[in-house]
Amino acid sequence: MSRRLRRRYEAEMANHPIEIKNILPLMDVIFALLTFFVISSLFLNRTEGLPVSLPKAQSGTMQKTPARATISINEQAEVFLNKQKIDITEVSDRVKQLLDPDQELIVVLNADRTVQHGDVVQIMDQLRQIPRVKMAIATKNN
């Protein structure tokens, strides 16, 4: 019985050879992904300028980013400083309250296009007279 089973098994194996899966395309994809991640990680550590060893300093301080404030003027010529309604004559005093002693302040001026030109100029004039205040006028793209 054993011989008969063996012959039968050998006959079936002759008709159905063992299939070997081709993994070369899979290896190509894995190698391409590995190459991509290695090269992209090299660019993550890139710094501007030449690579140098920086000296240490005990008196060094971190550079502060300037604070921001927004002055808005709506169509009724109402003035708002950081969404709080104020009088147009209070702009200078209220902006001075926002200033830190050693930090700049950037004030973004949002004025409705229907507002009188004189109102905008009055606010700009008040802002120009405050030291350490920079002004930007907000506009909309076409």
Number of C-alpha atoms within 10 A of each C-alpha: 5 7 8 9 10 11 11 12 11 12 11 11 11 10 8 9 8 8 6 6 6 8 8 9 9 10 11 11 11 12 11 11 11 12 12 11 10 10 10 11 11 9 9 8 7 10 8 5 6 7 8 6 6 6 5 7 7 5 5 7 7 5 7 9 9 16 14 16 18 19 21 21 23 14 12 10 16 15 25 19 21 14 11 10 13 15 11 18 12 13 19 17 12 13 19 16 8 12 20 12 8 8 14 17 21 17 21 18 21 18 22 16 11 11 15 14 10 9 16 19 11 13 19 18 12 16 20 13 10 15 11 18 19 15 17 12 12 12 11 4 3 3
